[in-house]
């Protein structure tokens, strides 16, 4: 056996393991879409009717949407835009901003696009668990119509249990996700195949002619129906967002070899059932199941939808951490639920908010059919944002020719905007819900980002230049006390307020004084060479810049321990950290509207302290207050 063949043989088990993990985590939302997609499209609200032409037309749209959006756009194009292996809306935003260096207006637009996409993702994180679990539990209505009144209470109980388990982490139960989802895909494929064999004429829908003919014959109704067809694409963003956990190749292979064929078989099986029995439109997924297997299928669907919900919830945690690191969200407490996997995290504040909103959505909308009207806007809005950011990356970082980027962008944006426009028509019927959620999150993220910029501007304007200060200290030396003082500051070229207050009140300086600034990079992980930047300013003063990637947890003491190799050793028992805690005062100064100033002040008061976020020991900390007017 050659060396390359041996290496390939050794790598295969790892590849298969990653594919299994991807099947369990990445494809939960996409994989459970057959539960409600065709039921939504053929509901009375669209008025399509269940005729042969409409069934073939809708199935053709579903097939070509999966091919064009998932296979070509995401699997081939978007997944090329990896930020050191990481994906997702915040990762591609940071990547696009890196390509727009020197163009402040373009960076500002990219930042707004990123916030918009992230805000809509949170809306998706609320609706996905609600509609998925509801659609699974609604199978009991097919098995026994008298149990219909129990659908909502059972769904709420399942969701309460799901969110309660979050604090325990998914590391233990995560090993079951892959096998359960594999079983799910095999079962739905076999159910679809069984009906296709009985009605093979449904395979005519593979011809795009039927999709074109559907638009010609149904006109505006066909465009409106896109708002239901797009439900087949929910969860597509997860292929890109979870790329850092599993890698491109396992996700691509799992999709092309296993997931895509299974979904097609089930969708076409449901279509074949509708050709044979148009009354099955009330719930084509469960009516595809033999009655003897109905209750086991309901249980399997409930498990699959819980897994799908888990993936979205975990995605919300990961994106929150990235948003905090990139300066678009207030600092929050982040709990690691696994010692070996850094991606296994729990964010209590986000978990609580999602729980309240998801339960409210279930109680308020009461059925998956009603929630179907609300679903889609968040998904398609995020897709549009991802496309635009990927085009910026292709132009600015990959250096593709402008005509090629315009051509590719025109194709993808026509598709994305068609789906987005169709979903905008559903605003009054429930589409307002994710828009309101998205607007609230967008307002918070944009206000926090702008507020921090204003605070930093005020601090820099009020600060004294560092070099003259050190020179004056050398000419008129104060009393020196043993130990090391570390002053946290956003600007290492100016004298921190904490240093001035310390000198004013204590009339002394430490033997060693370090001005420390923590920066977040536009990459997920900082390289070893860029982690630490240390400068000796003379007279026992140093500036120290620590850099972390947006997917890392900033552990300042651990990073400071690495400074020994650069000539500055820290003894934590002999080191005191000084920090200025800003109290924000809202004023009518130019910068932000007064109500946004007040919102920022509220967020700042309730944000996690920087010392806890940076893992600085509280028994080595001195905080000095200062007021900042914005």
N, C-alpha and C positions, 0 to 999 in steps of 0.2 A: 504493500500500500504506500502511495506517495505521501509526502508530508502534507500537501494541500488537501488530499482526500481524507487523511486522518483528522486534520483540523476541522474539515467540514462535518465529519461524522461526530466529532465531539460537540460541535456547535449546534447540531440539530436538536438535541434534547432541550437546550436552552431556548432555541427558537420556538419549539412547540410549547414550552412552558409560558413564554411571553404571549404567544398566540392565544393560549387558553385564558391567561389573565386578561388579555384585551377583550376576548369574547364576554367575559364576566363583568367587566367594568365599562368598557368603551361603548358597547353596542346595545346596552340595556334599553335606552330610549328609542333608538331606531328599531330595535327588535320587537318592542311592544306596540309599535304604531299600527300594525294590522288589527289590533283590538278595536280601534275606533275610526280609522281613516275612511273606509268605504261606507261605514254606517253614517258618518257625518256627511259625506258627499251626496249620498242618495236619500238623505233626510228630506222632509217636506219643505224645509226652509229654502232649498235651492230650486225646487220645482222641476228637476230634470226628468223625472219619471224613470222607471226601470225597463227600458226597451233595449233591444239588441244594440242599436247604434250608440246609445248613451253608455251602456256597459263597456263596449269595446273602446269607445272614445276615452272614457275615464281611465280604464286599465292601460291604454296606450300612453296617456299623460303620466300616469304613475311610473310606468316603466322608463320612459324617456327622461322624466325628472330625476329618477335615481341614477340613470346613466350620465346625464349631463352635469348634474349638480354634485352628486357624491363621487362617482367614478372619475370624471374628468376634472371638475373644478377643484374638489377637495383632495382626493387621493393623488392626483397627478400634479396639479398646479399649486394649491395653497400649502400642502405639506412640504413643499420645497422651501418655504419661508420659515425655517426653524431658527430660533434664537439660541444658538449653542445647544440644540437638541430640544428646547422647550417650544411649546406651541400655545395657542389660546389668544384671546383678544388683547390682553395686556402685553403678552410677549411680542406679538406682531406690531403693536403700537410702539413699543420701545425700539423694535427693529427699524420701523419706518422713520422714527425720529432720529435714529442714528444716521440714516441715509439723508436726512434733511438738515444736517449740521451746517451752520452758516446761513440758514434760511429761517429766521425766527417766525415769520408769518406762516410758513408751511408747517413748522413744528407746532404752532398754536392750533392750526386746523387739524393736524393729526391727533393732537391731544384731545380736542373736542370729539373727534370721531371715536377715539378709544373709549372715552367716558360714555358716549352715547351707546356704543356696543356693549360695554360692561353693564350699564344700567338696564338695558333690555335683557341681558343674560340673567339678572336677578329676577326679572319678571318671569322668565322661562323657568327659573328655579322654584317659583311658587306654583305655577300652573301644572308643570310636569307631574309632580307627585299627586296632585289632586285629580287630574284627569286620568292618569294611569291606574291608580288604585280604584277609583270609581268605576272605570270601564271593566276592570277585572272582576270586581264584586258584583257588577250588574249581570253577570252570568247566572246568578241565582234566580233572576226574573225569568230567564229562559227555562231553567230547570223547574221552578215552581213560582208562578206569577204572584201567589199570595204572599211571597216573601219580599216583595218590592219595597215595602216600607222599612225593611231592615238594611237596605243598601247603604244609606247615608250613615247610620250609626256604626255599622261594621267598618266602613271606610275610615271614619274618624278614629275608631279604636286602633286600627292598623297603623294609621299615621302617627297617633300619639306614641305607640310603641316604637315606631321607627325613629322618631326624633329623640325619644328617651334613651335609646340605645347608642346614640351618636357619641355621648361622652365616654362610652366604653371603647370606642374605636372600632374600625372595621377589619383590623388585622386578623382577629380570630375567625370571624365568620366569612371573611373575604375569600378564604380558600374554597368555600362552597359556591361562590358566585359563578366561577367558570363552568363546573359540571352542571349546575342547575340551568344556566343559560344554554349550554350545549344541548341538554335534554329539551329545552323549550324550542330551540330552532329545529331540531330533528323532528319533534312532534308536529309543529306547525307546517313543516315541509311535507311530511307524510299526509297530513290532513288535506293540504292543497293538492298534492299529487293524486290522491284518491279521487277527488272530484274532477280534476283535469282529464283523467283517463276516461271518465264518464261523459265529459263534455269537451272534447279536444278542440272544438271550433273556437274556444276562447283564445287559443294561441295566435289567432289572427291579429290580436291586439298588439303583437310585437311590431307590426307594420305601422310606421309613423303616419301613414295615410289616414288611419282611423282617428288619430289625434287632430290632424288638420281638418278632416271632414266634420269632426265634433264641433270645432269652432265655426265652421261654415254653416252648419245646420242649427246650432243653438245660439250663436251670436253672443249677446251680453251675458246670457245665462252661463255660457261656457267660461267666460272670464271670471264671473263670480264664483264658479265652481272651483277655480284654482285655489280659493281660500280653504277648501276642504282637501284638495289634492296635496297641498303643501304639508299636511299632517304626516304624510309618508316620509317627509324629510326631517322631522323633528329628531333632534339628537345628532344631526350631522356635524355640528360644531364640535362635538365630543371627540370625533376622530382626530381633529387638530389639537384640541385642548389637552388631551391625554397623551400626546405624542412623546412628551418628556418621560412619562412613566414606562412606556413599552417600546418606544422606537418606531420608526417609519415602517420598516419591513414587516414586523409581526402584525401591525394594524392593517397594512395593505393586503397581506396574504390572507388574513382572517376574513377580511371583507370580500375579497374576490373569490376565494375558494369555498367559503362556508356561509357567511351571512347573506350576501347578495342572492345566491341561488335559493336559499331557504325562504327569504322574504318574497322573491318572485313567485315561487311555487304557491305560497299561501295567498298572496294577492290574486293570482290568476285562479286559484281554487275557489276563492270567494266570488270572483267574477263568473266562473263556471256555474256556481250555485245560483247566482242571480239570473243567469240565462235560463236555467231550468225552472227556478221558482222565484219570480219577482217579489213575492211577499216576504222573502228572507231578508229584504233590505232593512228590516227593523233591527237585526243584529246578525249580519252575515258571518261574523267570526264564530260565534258560539253555535249558530245553526249549522255550521260546517262539521261540528263535532257529533259523533254518534251519541245517542242519548245515554247509553250505558257508561260512557266515559266523561259525561258532562261534569260531575262533581270533582273527579280528579283533575280535570282540565281547569276548573275554576281555581282549585288550590295551586296548581302549577302557574297559572296566570297571575295569581296574587303574589306568589314568590317572585316571579319575573318582574312585576311592576314595582315591588319593593326594591329589588336590585337596581332597576332603572332609576327609581327615585334616589337611591343611595348615591349613584354616580353623579346626579345633578347636584345633590346637596354637598358632596365632597368637592365638586367643582366650584361651588360658591365659596367654600372655605379657602380653597387654593387661590382663587381670584382675589378674595379679600386680602389675603396676606400680600399678594403682589401689589394690590392697590395701595396698601399701607406703606410698603417699601418705596413705591414710586412717588409717594406724596399726594395721592388722590383720595385718601381716606384717613380719618382719625386713627390713632394707634389703638389697637384692641388686644385683649388677652388671647393668646394663641397657645393651645395645649397640645403637646405631642402625645399621641396615643400608642406609638410604637417606638421602641428603642433602636430598631434596625432600619426602619423606612421613614425617611424625612418627610415624605409626602403625606403620611398619615397624621393629620392634624384635626383639631376640633376648635371651633371658634364659638364660645358660648353666646355672645351677643347676636351673631348671625343666626345661630340655631334657634334661639328664642323668637327672633323676628320672623323667620321662615315658618316656624310652627304656628304662630298666631295667624299669619297670612294664609297659609295652606288650609288650615281648618276653617278659616273664614270663607275661603273660596269654595270649599266643599259644602258648607252650610248655605252659603249664599246662592250658588248656582245649582246645587242639588242633584245634577246628573252630568254624565260625560257629554251628552248631546248639547246641553247648555254651555258647558265649558269649552266645547269645540269652537264656539263663536269667539271666545276670548283668546283661544290658542292660535298661534300663527303670526301675529304681529311682532311679538318679541323675537321669534325664530327668524323670520324673514328680515327684520331690521338688523339683527346681528349679522346675517349673511351679507347684506349690502355693505355693512361696515367692513367686514373681513375682506370682501372683494376689493374695495377701494384701497385699503391699507396694503394688501398684497400687490396691487398694481404699482403703488409708490415704491415698494421694495424692489419689484422687478425693474423699474425704471432707474432708481437711484443707487441700488446696491448691486443688482445683477447686471446693470448696464445694458439692458435689452433696448433695441431700437424703438424709438417713439411710435412709428406706425404699427409695429407688432403689438406693443402694449395697448394702443388704442383699439386695435382689432379684437384682441382677446377681451379687453375690458368691455367693449360694446356687446359682445356675445353674452358674457356672464351677467352684465348689469341689466340687459334686456330681460333675461330670465328672472333675476332677483327682484327687479322692480315690478315685473308683472305679478309675481307672487305677493310682494309687499302691497301693491296697489289693490289687489283683490281682497286682501285682509283688511285694508283700511275701510272697505265698504261695510265691515262688520263692527265698526266702532260702537254704534248705538245698541247693538245686540249683545254686548259683552266685551268687545274689543277695547273699550275704554279702560278696562281693569289693568292689563299689563302696561298700557300707556301711562296711566296715573302712577303706577309703581315705578316705571322707568323714569318718569319726570321727577319724582321725589328723589330717587337715587342719584339722578343726574345733577339735580340742584345741590344735594349734599356734597357730592364729589367735586363739582366745579367750585362751590363756595369754599370748601376746605383748601383746594389747590390755590385759589386766588388769595384767600386769607393768609396762608403761609407765605406767599410771595410778598404781601404787604407787610407782614410782621418782620420778615427778614430785611426788607427794604428799610424799615424804621430802625431796626437794630444796627444796620450798617451805617446809616446816616448819623446815628447818635454816637457811634463808637469812635474812640481815639485811635490814631494810627499807632501801630505796634512798635515800629522801629524807634521813633523819638521817645516813646515811653521807656523802652529798655535802656536807651542812652541816658535818660534822666535818672533811672534807677542806678545805673553804674556811677553817675556823678554824685548822687546823694543816696547811698545804700541804706535801706531800712534794716531793722533787726531781722535776722534769718533764724528760722526755727527748723528743727530736724524733720526729715521726711520729704515726701513728694506730693505736690498739689497738682491735680489734673482738672483743668477748667474746660467744660464742654461748651463749645461755641460753634456757630454756623459760619464764622468768618475768622480764619486763623491769622489774618493780616490786621485785625483790629483787636484792641484790648477788650476782653470780655467784661460784661457788667459785674459778674461774680468776682473777678480779680480786683476790680476797682473797689467794690464794696468790702471785700476782704481786707485790702490794704487800708481802707478808710477806718474800718471798725477795729481791726486787730493790731494796726500799726506795725505789721510784720509780714514777711514773705517766707515761704518754705525754701529749703535748700535747693530744691529742684522744682521748676514750674513748667508744666506741659499744657499747651493749648491743643485740645483734642476736637477734631471735627469728624463726623461720620457721614459718609456719602453713599448713595445708592446708585449703582451702575445700571445701564440700559441692557445688561446681559444678565442671565439667570444666576450665574456663579462667577465670582471674581477670580481671576487668575492669580497664582501665587505671587507673580511679580508686581501686580498692581494692588495687592491687598493693603500694603503699608507704605506710606510716604512720610519719612522722618527727616527733619531739618534741625540742626543745632544752631541756634541764634546767638549763642554766646551768653555770658553772665548767668548761666544756669537756667536758660530758657530754651524750650524746644517747641516746635510745632509738629503735630502728629495727625495725619489724615488716615483714617481706616475706611476701606471701601468694601462693600458687600453687594452681591448680586440681588436682584429683586425676588429671587426664589429662595434666598437664604435667611436664616434667623440671625440678626446681628448680635453676636456675643462679644462684647467689648473686652472684658477681662481676658478671654481666651486669645483674642487677637493681640492684645497688649503683651501677652507672654511671649509672642513671637518676635517682639522688638529686641530681645536679648541678643539675637544674632546680628542686629544692626547697631549695637553699641549702647543701648539704653535698656537696662534691666529694671523691672518693676517688682517690688515686694508689696503684695496687696495688703499685708498687715501694717505697712508703713506708708500707705498711699491714701490720700483723701481726695474725693471727688467733689468738685464745686459746680453747682448748676444754678443758673438763673431761671426761676419759674415765672413765665410771663402771665400776667393777668390782663386779658384783652378788654379794652374799653371801646365800645362802639361809639363812633362819632359820625358827623355828616361830612367828613373829609372826602375828597374825590378818591375813587378806587372801587368801592362797591356801594350798592344801595344800603340804607341804614338797616333794613330788615335782614339783609345778608350779613352785615356786620354783627348783628345780634345773634343770628344763627351760628356764625363762626365762633363767637364768644361762648355760646352754649356748648358747641362741639368740643371746643378747647378745654372747657371746664370738666367735661366728662370723658375726655380721652385718657387712655392709659398713660401714666407718667413715663417720660422718656427713660428714666433710670431703670424702671422695671422692664421696659421694652428692650433696653440694651443689656439687660442682665447685670446691672451694676449693684454690688452689695449695698443694702440700705444702711448697714452699720458703718460704712465708710463714706457716707454722703452728707454734704452740707448744702442745703437749698437756700437761696436768697431770692426774695421776691422782687419783681419789677413790673411796672405798669407800661403797657404799650397801647397807644391810641392808633386806631386805624380808621 
